[in-house]
Amino acid sequence: MPLREPRMDLDKQSINSFLNWSGISLASICKFIVNIPENSGVSLNNLTVYNRGYVLLEDTERRTRECWIISIWDSPMENSNSLCLYQIPVPIRMRL
């Protein structure tokens, strides 16, 4: 899935909305994810946020981009009726 810069701003707004944060940047979200051990999660504001791991994706200019995958669940994913609310790659470095 290619990354698109206009979409990244919408992703940032969605993550902020899910986690009840106010205007946190993608760089700060990425730092938050990196501090969660890979394939582990933390409870935050009645949700569970997971670091699903590191991945290389192709951006719109066909360059690879290093990302961490954030996954937001309504309860721990080990629960049989848990639901993934949002999952998206968050770039480690952004072009300004």
Secondary structure, 3 states (H helix, E strand, C coil): CCECHHHHHHHHHHHHHHCCCCCCCHHHHHHHHHCCCCCEEEEECCEEEEEEEEEEEEECCCCEEEEEEEEEECCCCCCCCCCEEEEEEEECCCCC
